[in-house]
Amino acid sequence: SQSLDGIWAHGSLWHLPKADIVSTLRGLVSTIRPGGVLYLSLKLGNDGNINNEVLTEESNNGEVFDIDERYTATPQDLDDTEDECDSRRKLYSYYASAEEAREMVTATGWEVMECEEDDRRGVSDYVTHSTVVLFATTTAAAAATQSSSTEE
């Protein structure tokens, strides 16, 4: 443990359920040396429509399974009438705001140094949503906890 200087998680953790993102970030903080850094990007969405599905706290807690048309369909995908079996179907977790993402990252033991929205829709056909980009380091309390657990 505490063997990494930094973690780059651009466009990867948003495929986890939100609860797993929290537990993953808590686990990652223990692998970072004191003063190490985290780069993280998360998708932004709100109670409006996201790929024709409504995000509400009551319905899906900001988690949407969606077929990503940018990926090539397999013959089985095209023959299958069940969307649940489509290999292009991916989980995406959304955060309502940069502030919601900041609070979640802070609560998992990181100190957020930068947090900003990044909207590149229209720049590329591949980009379909705004993101929030966070740059964080381990907090003094997390570093102290890591040091004491390493000494035991």
C-alpha positions as CSV (number, residue, x, y, z in Angstrom):
1,S,0.0,0.0,0.0
2,Q,1.0,3.7,-0.4
3,S,3.0,2.8,-3.4
4,L,1.5,5.1,-6.1
5,D,2.3,8.7,-6.7
6,G,-0.9,9.3,-8.7
7,I,-4.0,7.8,-10.3
8,W,-5.5,8.8,-13.7
9,A,-9.2,7.9,-13.8
10,H,-10.5,9.7,-16.9
11,G,-13.7,8.3,-18.2
12,S,-13.4,5.0,-16.3
13,L,-15.2,5.2,-12.9
14,W,-18.4,6.5,-14.4
15,H,-19.2,3.0,-15.5
16,L,-19.5,1.9,-11.9
17,P,-22.6,2.2,-9.7
18,K,-22.4,5.3,-7.6
19,A,-21.9,3.3,-4.3
20,D,-19.0,1.5,-5.9
21,I,-17.4,4.8,-7.0
22,V,-17.4,5.9,-3.4
23,S,-15.9,2.6,-2.1
24,T,-13.3,2.6,-4.9
25,L,-12.2,6.2,-4.1
26,R,-11.9,5.2,-0.4
27,G,-9.8,2.2,-1.4
28,L,-7.6,4.3,-3.8
29,V,-6.7,6.8,-1.1
30,S,-4.9,4.1,0.8
31,T,-2.7,3.3,-2.3
32,I,-1.4,6.8,-2.7
33,R,1.7,8.1,-1.0
34,P,1.1,11.2,1.2
35,G,0.8,14.2,-1.2
36,G,-0.1,11.9,-4.2
37,V,-2.6,13.0,-6.7
38,L,-5.9,11.8,-8.3
39,Y,-7.2,13.0,-11.6
40,L,-10.9,12.0,-12.1
41,S,-13.6,12.8,-14.5
42,L,-17.3,12.1,-14.0
43,K,-20.4,12.6,-16.2
44,L,-22.7,15.5,-15.4
45,G,-26.5,15.2,-15.7
46,N,-29.5,16.4,-13.8
47,D,-33.2,15.8,-13.5
48,G,-33.6,16.4,-17.2
49,N,-33.4,13.8,-19.9
50,I,-30.2,11.9,-20.4
51,N,-30.3,9.8,-23.5
52,N,-34.1,9.6,-23.3
53,E,-34.1,8.4,-19.7
54,V,-35.0,10.7,-16.8
55,L,-32.6,11.0,-13.9
56,T,-34.2,11.4,-10.6
57,E,-33.1,10.4,-7.1
58,E,-36.3,8.3,-6.7
59,S,-36.0,6.3,-9.9
60,N,-32.3,5.5,-10.5
61,N,-30.1,7.6,-8.3
62,G,-28.3,9.0,-11.3
63,E,-27.5,5.7,-12.8
64,V,-28.5,4.9,-16.4
65,F,-28.0,1.8,-18.6
66,D,-27.8,3.0,-22.2
67,I,-26.9,1.5,-25.5
68,D,-24.0,3.4,-26.9
69,E,-24.4,3.7,-30.6
70,R,-20.8,4.6,-31.1
71,Y,-19.8,1.0,-30.6
72,T,-20.2,-1.6,-33.4
73,A,-23.1,-3.9,-32.9
74,T,-22.6,-7.6,-33.0
75,P,-24.9,-9.8,-35.2
76,Q,-26.5,-11.0,-32.0
77,D,-27.2,-7.4,-30.9
78,L,-29.0,-6.7,-34.2
79,D,-31.0,-10.0,-34.0
80,D,-31.9,-9.7,-30.3
81,T,-35.1,-7.8,-29.4
82,E,-34.1,-7.4,-25.8
83,D,-32.1,-4.3,-25.1
84,E,-30.7,-5.9,-21.9
85,C,-28.7,-8.3,-24.1
86,D,-27.1,-5.7,-26.3
87,S,-23.3,-5.7,-25.8
88,R,-23.3,-2.0,-26.4
89,R,-25.4,-1.4,-23.3
90,K,-23.3,0.4,-20.7
91,L,-23.8,1.7,-17.2
92,Y,-23.2,5.4,-16.8
93,S,-23.4,7.2,-13.4
94,Y,-24.2,10.9,-13.5
95,Y,-23.7,13.7,-11.0
96,A,-26.1,16.6,-10.8
97,S,-23.4,19.2,-10.4
98,A,-19.7,19.7,-10.0
99,E,-20.5,20.5,-6.3
100,E,-22.1,17.1,-5.8
101,A,-19.0,15.4,-7.3
102,R,-16.7,17.5,-5.1
103,E,-18.6,16.6,-2.0
104,M,-18.4,12.9,-2.8
105,V,-14.7,13.0,-3.5
106,T,-14.0,15.0,-0.3
107,A,-16.1,12.6,1.8
108,T,-13.9,9.7,0.6
109,G,-10.7,11.1,2.0
110,W,-9.4,13.3,-0.8
111,E,-8.7,17.0,-0.8
112,V,-10.0,18.6,-4.0
113,M,-7.5,21.1,-5.4
114,E,-9.4,21.8,-8.6
115,C,-13.0,21.0,-9.7
116,E,-14.5,22.3,-13.0
117,E,-17.1,21.5,-15.5
118,D,-15.8,20.6,-19.0
119,D,-18.3,20.8,-21.8
120,R,-16.8,19.6,-25.1
121,R,-20.1,18.7,-26.8
122,G,-20.1,20.0,-30.3
123,V,-16.3,19.7,-30.5
124,S,-16.5,16.1,-31.4
125,D,-19.3,13.7,-32.3
126,Y,-17.9,11.3,-29.7
127,V,-18.5,13.6,-26.8
128,T,-22.2,13.4,-25.7
129,H,-22.2,14.8,-22.2
130,S,-20.6,17.4,-20.0
131,T,-18.1,16.2,-17.5
132,V,-16.7,17.4,-14.2
133,V,-13.0,17.1,-13.9
134,L,-11.4,16.9,-10.4
135,F,-7.8,17.1,-9.4
136,A,-7.3,16.0,-5.8
137,T,-4.6,14.9,-3.3
138,T,-4.7,12.9,-0.1
139,T,-5.8,14.9,2.9
140,A,-3.6,15.4,5.9
141,A,-6.0,13.2,8.0
142,A,-6.0,10.5,5.4
143,A,-2.2,10.6,5.1
144,A,-1.9,10.3,9.0
145,T,-4.3,7.3,9.0
146,Q,-2.3,5.7,6.2
147,S,1.0,6.2,8.0
148,S,-0.3,4.8,11.3
149,S,-1.9,1.7,9.6
150,T,1.4,1.1,7.8
151,E,3.4,1.2,11.0
152,E,1.2,-1.4,12.7
